[in-house]
């Protein structure tokens, strides 16, 4: 671990001012991912800006009828919040499927969005990695790539995004509120994270002088018919090989509205709006679910060890949609 300085921000504006002065600085709250990366010498911040004293730790209703999740609310407090459990159970279930109770008690909502890939080669300084050292190459392409991407990858990077919470937020059409030197702005969750393309070192579209202040949920939480399915190597404390957040709004056994997001398959939570449109108005049957799954995985590419994930993802989509359909008694 390299030497670094430490400071504490008293307010959002103070945090923005401090990080704008040093682009190599990092915000720290729970630190559940950042500290690991620093210990592995993957992240080398010159300064840590402690933001835990900033008043971003509440969950409040929005004027539109949704819910605003403060960036510094812990994952555990979010998952067990009465309104989240009641109105957005898909999100609650996804959060509780991730990490461990100890980590969820420390990790924050904003930090969950900012966590980095768990690609083996990203953590291994002895191997080339374009995400860690741009231009050095991607060791996973011809290496052991069982956990890697099958959608949206590039010759520069086939890493996946590790979050469970973010998969549910993508399905729910959340919005990320951020603030920087040029003011505040809203980023649709669909656009917050990036695909690797030519710049795999960039995980998201947050500017270097910006801080996440909240995550806004829309009024419709799909609280009656939903499912978060996580396929992993063990029952807890394991990242998804494939995960699916499925939400349905049914009317007379037909699909009035639907949301689908996948985790463990791409550099960002994966949504296919064309597949969702395909399902709207159709009967909620295994056949229609399978058609949507085929469309979502059209163009998927395996790299050897992870090729099995293509069929696994299709089956997981169908299973998650069936579970969502059958949830309401």
Secondary structure by P-SEA (a helix, b strand, c coil): cccbbbbbbccaaaaaaaaaaccccccccccccaaaaaaaccccccbbbbcccccccbbbbccccbbbbbccccaaaaaaccccccccaaaaaaaaacccaaaaacccaaaaaacccccccccccccccccccccccccccccccccccccccccccccccccaaaaaaaaabbbbbbbccccccccccccccccccccccccccccccccccbbbbcccccccbbbbbbbccccccccccbbbbbbbbbcccccccbbbbbccccccccccaaaaaaaccccccaaaaaaaaaaaaccccccccccaaaaaaaaaaaaaaaaaaaccc
